[in-house]
Amino acid sequence: MKILNTILKYLTLFLIGGITYYFIEIVYRGYSHYSMIIVGGLCFILIGSINEFSNKEIPLLLQMLISVLIVNIVELVSGIIINRILLLNVWDYSQLKYNFLGQISLNSSIAWFFLSLFAIYMDDLLRYVIFKEKKPRYKFI
């Protein structure tokens, strides 16, 4: 039963994170692609896991910095697969300054730094309210 509850918890978090990311893209770019539900869900799970497997309280600022690294790695790998191998052309940052392979850019990294705060709070709130996990506490630095 515990395994089933864990699977359902992470599936719920994955879908909430993925669908939220999908709609953020629609608001920001005017469109999205179903693959962004997968990318967004994966990022949400990974960002939420930063402080789940540590005995120490990780400062919020450090969680945000780690989140940027996570999102960049996920976007780079998924971008190579989705855009370069499968040729779906879902996003292309090659016109932006300071991009890498057109899949990640400094601009998106800065945006993700601030968006990660929302993801961290949202994950903690969902875990607390829906899954009855410990009440979140934060220290900024």
C-alpha positions as CSV (number, residue, x, y, z in Angstrom):
1,M,0.0,0.0,0.0
2,K,2.9,2.4,0.8
3,I,4.4,1.9,-2.7
4,L,1.0,2.6,-4.3
5,N,0.6,5.8,-2.2
6,T,4.1,6.9,-3.2
7,I,3.4,6.3,-6.9
8,L,0.1,8.2,-6.6
9,K,1.8,11.1,-4.8
10,Y,4.5,11.5,-7.4
11,L,2.1,11.0,-10.3
12,T,-0.1,13.7,-8.8
13,L,2.8,16.1,-8.3
14,F,4.1,15.3,-11.9
15,L,0.7,16.1,-13.5
16,I,0.2,19.3,-11.4
17,G,3.7,20.5,-12.3
18,G,3.4,19.5,-15.9
19,I,0.0,21.0,-16.6
20,T,1.0,24.2,-14.7
21,Y,4.1,24.5,-16.8
22,Y,2.1,23.9,-20.0
23,F,-0.3,26.7,-19.1
24,I,2.5,29.0,-18.1
25,E,4.0,28.5,-21.6
26,I,0.6,29.3,-23.2
27,V,0.3,32.5,-21.2
28,Y,4.0,33.5,-22.0
29,R,4.4,32.3,-25.6
30,G,0.8,31.9,-26.7
31,Y,1.2,28.2,-27.3
32,S,2.7,25.0,-26.0
33,H,3.3,21.4,-26.9
34,Y,2.2,18.3,-25.0
35,S,5.9,17.3,-24.5
36,M,6.1,20.3,-22.1
37,I,3.8,18.5,-19.7
38,I,6.4,15.8,-19.5
39,V,9.4,18.3,-19.2
40,G,7.5,20.5,-16.7
41,G,6.3,17.5,-14.6
42,L,9.8,16.1,-14.4
43,C,11.3,19.5,-13.4
44,F,8.6,19.9,-10.8
45,I,9.3,16.5,-9.2
46,L,13.1,17.1,-9.2
47,I,12.8,20.6,-7.8
48,G,10.5,19.4,-5.1
49,S,12.9,16.6,-4.2
50,I,15.8,18.9,-3.4
51,N,14.9,19.2,0.2
52,E,13.1,15.9,0.6
53,F,16.2,13.7,0.8
54,S,18.4,15.8,3.0
55,N,18.6,15.7,6.8
56,K,19.4,19.4,6.9
57,E,17.2,22.4,6.0
58,I,18.5,23.7,2.7
59,P,18.3,27.5,2.4
60,L,15.7,28.7,-0.1
61,L,18.3,30.6,-2.1
62,L,20.4,27.5,-2.5
63,Q,17.3,25.5,-3.5
64,M,16.6,28.1,-6.2
65,L,20.1,27.9,-7.6
66,I,20.0,24.1,-7.6
67,S,16.6,24.3,-9.4
68,V,18.1,26.4,-12.2
69,L,20.8,23.7,-12.7
70,I,18.1,21.0,-12.7
71,V,15.9,22.8,-15.2
72,N,18.9,23.6,-17.5
73,I,19.9,19.9,-17.5
74,V,16.4,18.7,-18.1
75,E,15.8,21.3,-20.8
76,L,19.1,20.6,-22.5
77,V,18.6,16.8,-22.6
78,S,14.9,17.0,-23.5
79,G,15.7,19.8,-26.1
80,I,18.3,17.6,-27.8
81,I,15.8,14.7,-27.9
82,I,12.6,16.7,-28.8
83,N,14.1,19.4,-31.0
84,R,17.2,17.9,-32.6
85,I,16.6,14.2,-32.8
86,L,12.8,14.1,-33.2
87,L,12.8,17.4,-35.1
88,L,9.6,18.7,-33.3
89,N,11.0,22.2,-33.0
90,V,9.1,23.0,-29.8
91,W,11.6,25.7,-28.8
92,D,14.7,27.4,-30.2
93,Y,16.8,29.8,-28.2
94,S,19.5,30.1,-30.9
95,Q,18.4,33.7,-31.7
96,L,19.1,34.7,-28.0
97,K,22.5,35.8,-26.8
98,Y,24.3,33.4,-24.4
99,N,22.4,30.2,-25.6
100,F,23.8,26.7,-25.7
101,L,22.8,24.6,-28.8
102,G,19.6,26.7,-28.9
103,Q,18.2,24.6,-26.1
104,I,19.0,26.6,-23.0
105,S,19.9,30.3,-22.5
106,L,20.9,32.8,-19.9
107,N,17.5,34.5,-20.2
108,S,15.6,31.3,-19.5
109,S,17.9,30.5,-16.6
110,I,17.3,33.8,-15.0
111,A,13.5,33.3,-15.5
112,W,13.7,29.9,-14.0
113,F,15.6,31.2,-10.9
114,F,12.5,33.2,-10.0
115,L,9.9,30.7,-11.2
116,S,11.6,28.0,-9.1
117,L,10.5,29.9,-6.0
118,F,6.9,29.3,-7.1
119,A,7.7,25.7,-7.8
120,I,9.3,25.2,-4.4
121,Y,6.4,26.8,-2.5
122,M,3.8,24.9,-4.6
123,D,5.5,21.6,-4.1
124,D,5.8,22.1,-0.3
125,L,2.2,23.3,-0.1
126,L,0.8,20.3,-2.0
127,R,2.9,17.9,0.1
128,Y,1.6,19.6,3.3
129,V,-2.1,20.0,2.4
130,I,-2.8,16.9,0.2
131,F,-0.3,14.4,1.4
132,K,-0.1,15.5,5.1
133,E,3.6,15.8,5.1
134,K,5.5,18.1,7.5
135,K,4.7,21.8,7.5
136,P,7.2,23.7,5.4
137,R,9.7,26.1,7.0
138,Y,12.0,28.3,5.2
139,K,15.3,30.1,5.7
140,F,16.4,32.3,2.9
141,I,20.1,32.1,3.3
